[in-house]
Structures are given as structure tokens and as C-alpha cells.
């Protein structure tokens, strides 16, 4: 009671001190606050997609006031000026569709960085666990904490109606709520159960409701972060050409009258067609993981100088991580809550059941592009 009496007798000075301290803390926290989901992609090569259909590719830089996409090379605009980056302000976030980080475009250094980040997220230490629990507590009881603060300041103001506390009551409660909000996040007990597990996310893409299956890494009030999603990439290779560059997982051999294709990856690929000049020698064939096929080359179709070249078109899966606004998406289904290895989180391996499910997902996507049944 003695301390309370001192505070009430010096209410003006204590209120001013509290306002100054609250302002400093609030400005510091708000200025440094970055969305955790966005921050996970900071410094990586990413693709940013807008609702207008525009795609921006570059190194993602995350700030408290927005995003910047740094181009790998300086770009010359149609008007002639040089551009080095694309700046996207927080006030424009309603136009953001999604941000994707494709595994195949990560450098060796970025892969190490991603591994370290995922290891810390799924094998957390005591400090990380405590920090998250505090955030969850503040988020869960944010309204109650704010009302309690408002009540305490209201009692103090009632005891000294002529003091400066009464005049600054609104400012003090507002600053207190801002500080609590800066360190909390939108806690969801349902989503908490599925962090580190496969889920199905629903989102409208190109006017169609699409489902995306991946690992829920984290969520905030504004965004959801999903790992190891799969989409189709159409590839084309010209066999025997000096400029041909095959993927590390794809081997193509030509021997006299035969062409051999080896899929050394852990994913299926879909051969759309194999052509030699104007002749189609194979089409619509699903190749499982770790498999190979051989196809005879018709007479007069040898590749090389002076002969018709062999062209192979195929669909291959692209594995990527994604951050999407919660306003445009929601977690619709939870998948079996299995205990996964670090390799599964990294996207380099998967349990047998998960691998089968993801392969089925890939086949469904292919069939949507090519309705006919594979050979």
C-alpha cells in the first residue's frame, strides 16, 4: 500500500515515465517485428506471385514494412531504366497470392541453411519451446491481459481523478495492447496439433479450388507456411544435341537402334511423348521411381548431324515450400500424424505411406493434364 501511495502522489511523473517507456518498447518491437513465416524464406531465391498473375523471381528480403525481391541480374525496363529489385509494401499484401521456394533452385549454402532452420524447428531446445509457449499464452489471453491493464489504470485514475493518469488512460492502454500484440500471434489449438505433420491446404488458384498436401511448418496471424509440396514441371530434352543438359536424376542413352531412359529419382515421371522428326515413337508413359524404359528408334530416325533428332517431353515433379496468406487459404484436412525423420522434413526422403500418397497426388495432377490412361 505504501508503494501505491507513492505512485498515486506522483502520478504525473509515473504516467509520463510509463508512456515514454511504453513508446520506446512499442516502437522497438513493432519496427523489428517480421512475420515468422515470411522470415523463414528471408535470403532465399523465391518466386512471388500476385493475384494479377505477375511473377517476380529473386532473393527475398523481409522487412517490418514489406518485402524486397532482389534480382540475380540487373533488369532493364521497357522505358530504358535499370532495375535491381522489386519492392512490395505491407499495404499491398492484399494483392499477394503466394511465395514459393523451389528446392531445385537452392544453392548448396542455402540447402545447409534450410537444414539448420528445419532442424531447429523440429528438434527445438528449451529456450525455443519456452518462447513459443509464452507467445501462445499471450495470444490466447491477449484480450484478457488488455482488459486487465485497462482495469488497473482505470482504478488508479479513479483514485486520483485530477491526475494525469486519467487524461492518458487511453494512450496507456493502447500502448500496452500494442506491446502485447507485438510479441504474440494468432494461436490456434487445431493447427498446433499438426505442426510437423502432413496436412491438406485449400486455396483458390486461377479461379479453381485447389488442394495442396505438405508439412505444416508454422503459422501466424497472417500467413501459413507449408513444406514439401509437389507441382508439375514440363521438361523437354533433345537427345544427342551438343547443348543438351539433362537433370542429375535423369539419364538418357542412345545405342544404335534404341533409346533408353533411366529415372534415378525417388519420384515418378511421366513421358508425354518421344518424337523423331515428325514421327511419334512413344507417348503417355508413367515411369515409377528408380525405373527405366527402352524404346526402339524407327528406321531413318537416327539422331545426330544429318539425321532427325530425338526429342523427349515429360512431366516431372517440382518440390517446393510455400507461404500463403491465411485470408486466401485454410487447413482443411489433417493427414496421419506420423513421426517423421529429418530427411522427410527436408524433402529428400519420405516414409513409405507418405511416398505412396505423394506419388498418387502427382499422378492425379498428370492425369488432369493428360486425360488418357498411361501405357
N, C-alpha and C positions, 0 to 999 in steps of 0.2 A: 504494500500500500504506500510505503514511503517513496518508492521509485515512481509509482503512478502519480503521487502528489507533485513530485519534482517535474515530471513530464508535463502535467497539466498547467503548472505555474509558468512553465517556459514553452508553452505550446507553439508560439510563433517560431522560435528557433528550431524546435524539433521538427515542425512541419516543413520548414524551409530545407533543413538538412535531409529529411526523408525524400522530399521532392527532387533535390539535387542528386542524391544517391540513386534513387529510382530511375531518374532520367539517364544517368550515366550507364547504369546496368542495362536498361532497356535498349538504349542506342547501341551499346556494345553487342548485346545478344542478337538483336534484330539485324544489325549490319553484318554480323558474321554468320547468321543463320542461313544454311543451304539445305535444301530438301535432300534427305539421306538417299533416296532412290536415284535422284539426279547425280548426287555426289559420287555414287558408286561408278558412274560412267565417266567421271571427270578425267581428262587427259587421254582418253582412248579415241581411236578412229571410229566414228559413228556416222550413221545416216539419220538425219532429222526429217520427218515427214510432216507436212502441213495439210490441213483439210482441203486446201485449194488444189492438192495434187503435187505441189512443188516438193522436191527432194534436195536437201543440202548435205553434202558429204565433207567431213573434215574432222579435225581434232576438237572434241567437245571441251569447252571451258565453262565451268559453272560458277556463277556469282550470286550474291544475295539479291541482285536486282534483275537477273536474267541469265541468258546463255550467249556464248560466242562460239561459232564454228570456224576454226582456223583452217584455211585451205592448205593442202600439201604443196600447192604451187600457186603463184600469183596469177589471178584471173583478170583478163581484160574485158571490160564490159562493152556492150554494143555501142555505147557512146564514146568509147575510147579510153576511159579512165581505168586505172589499175585497182583491183580489189584483193585484199588479203584475207578477209574474213566476212562472216555473216553474223550480225548482231540481232538477237531476238530477246526483246524486253519482257519482263514479267507481266506487264499489262496486256501482252499479246498471247499469253499462254492459252487463252480460249481457242486459238487457232491451231494449237499443237495437236497432231494426231498421235504420233508415237516417235520414239527414239530407239534405234536398233544398233547393236554391236555384234557384227558378224565374226565368228571365231576364225574363219579362214583368213581374215584380213588383219589379225593381230600379229604384231611382231613378237619375236622371242622374248623381248623385255616385257612387253605388255602381257604375254601369257604368264610370266612369272609374277607380275603384279596382280593379275586376276586370281591366280592360285593363292597368293598370300591373303588377298581380301576374302576369298571364299573360305579359306581355312580358318581365318579369324572369326568369320560369321557363324560357322557351323561347329567349331571347336572353341567356343569362347572361354576366356579367362574369367576370374571372379569379378574384376573391375567392369568388364563389358556386360556381364549378367546384371550386376548391381545397377549400372547406368540405365539399362533397358527397363528394369523393374521400377526405377524412380520415374522414368518417362511415362510408363504405363500408369503408375499411381497418379501422377499429376494430371494426365489426360483423363483418367476415369473420374477423378474428383475435382476437375478444373472448375466447374460451376460452383461446387460446394466451397472450395477454397476462396473463390472470388466473393461469394456471398458472405463468408465468414469475415473476410477482410473488410468488406463494406460495413458489416455489423459492428466490428470493433472500432472502426473510425467513426461510425455514427454515434456510438456510446461516448467516445471521447469528445465529440463535437457537442453532444447534449449536455455534458458536464460543464463545458465552457462555451456557451452559445456565442459569446463575443470574441472568441479566439479565432485565429487564422485557420484552424483545422476545419471549421465549418465552411469557410469560403473555399478551401482547397479540397473538400471531401471528394468531389467528382474527379478531380485530377489525380488524387492519390489512389482511389480505387481503380481508375482506368490504367494507371501505370502499373499497379500491382497485377492486374489481369493480363497486361501485355507481357510482363516478365514471366508469369506462369505459362502463358501461351507459347512463348519463345522456346521453352525447354521441353514442352510436352508434344504429343502428337495424337492423331485420331486413333485411339486404342480400340481394337475390335477383337473380342474374345474368340470369335469364329475363325478369323484369319490367323490369330496367334497359334491355333492348333495345327495349322497347315504350313507354317514356315519351315522350310527344309523338306517339303513333300510335294509330290506332283498334284497339280490342280488343273481345272479347265476354266479358262477365262473367256468370257463372251464379250465381243466388241463388234460394232457395225463398221465394216470396211467396204468401201465402194458401194454403199447402199445395201449391202447384204450382211445379215447377222452371221458372223464367223466365230468358230471356237478355236482356241489356242491352248495346247497342252504343254505345260512346262513346270519347272520347280519354282514355287513361291519363295523368293529370297527375302523380300521385305515389302512394307507398305507404309505410307504416310497419309496425312490428311488429303493430299492432292494426287498422289501417284501410287502405282503398283509396279513392282519390279519382278519380272519372270525370267528364269534362266532356261537355256537349252530347248528353245522352240525350234520347229522344223518348217522350212518352206522350200518350194521348188526353185531350182535354177536350171535354165535351159543352156546346155553347152553344145558346141559344135567343133569337131576336130577334122582336119584334113590329113589323112594318113600319107606319110611319105613326103610331105611338104617340108622344106627347109625351115619354115617359120613355125612349125607345129610345136606347141608346148602342152604336154599332157599333164594332168593333175598328178600329185605324188601317189595317189591311191589308184590311179588308172593306168594300166599297161596295155598297149596295142602293138601287136606283132603282125607282120605280113610275110608269108612264106610261100613263094611260088603261086599256087592257085588258091590259097586260103588266107583268111584274116582271122586273128584270134584276139579277143578282148578279155582282159582279166580285171575283175573288180576286187581290189585288195582291202577295201574299206569295211567297216562294221555296219554299213548301211546298204540297202538295196539301191540299184539304179535302174532306170527304165530306158531301154533303147527305143527311141521314137522311130528312126529309120536309118538304114545304111544304104547309101547310093553310090553308084559308079557311073559318072557321066549322067545320062538321062535314064539309067536303069536302077530300079529299086530292088536290092538283093535281100533285104531283110527289114522287117518293121515290127513295132509294137511288141517288144520282148522285155519281160521283167527279169532282171538278174539279181538274185539274192546276194547277200553279203558273202565275201570270200568265195566267189564263184567265177566261172569263165565260160565263154561260148566261142565256137568256131563257125565260120561261115565261108562257103565256097565262093570264089570270085568267078563270075561268068567269063567265058572266052572273049578276049579283046578288051577286058576291063582292067588290065594291069595298071597299077599306079606308077608314078614316076614320070620322067621327062618324055614327052611324046605320047603319053597314054592318059586315059581318063583317070582322074584322081578319085580315091575312095573318101567319101565324106560320111562322118558318123554324127548323128544328132541324138542327144539323150537328155533326160531329166535326172538331176542329182539333188540330194537334199542339202540345204544350207542350214547350219546350226547357228543360232543367234540368241542373244539376250535382249530383252525389251523392257523399256519403261513406258508406261501408258497412263494418261490421266484417268483418275477414278471416275470423273464425270462422264467418260465415254465407255467405261468398261466395268465389269464386275466379275468376281469369282463365283461361277455358277455351280461347279461340281468339285468335290474333293475326291481324289484318287486313293487307292490303298496306301495307308500310312506305313510304308516300309522304312527300315533303317538303311540308309544309303552310304556308300563309300565316298571318299573324297573324289575319286575318279569319276563317279556318277555326277557329282555336282559340277565338276569341270567339263562334263560333256564328252569325255574321252572313253567312257565305259558306261554300261548300264546293266542292271540286273536282267535276268532272262525274261521275266514278265514285262518289265518296262520296255526292253528292246523290242519285244514282240508287239506291244501296244503302239510304240512309236513307228515301227515299220508298217503296221496296219494303217496308221494315220497317213504315212507317206503314200501308200498305195491308193488310199481314198482320194488324196489330192491329185495323183496322177490320173486316176480314172475320171475325175472331174474334167481334166484337160483332154483325155483320150477315152471316149465312152466305150470303144470296143474292147473286148477281152484280150489280154496278152497271150502270146503263143505259149 
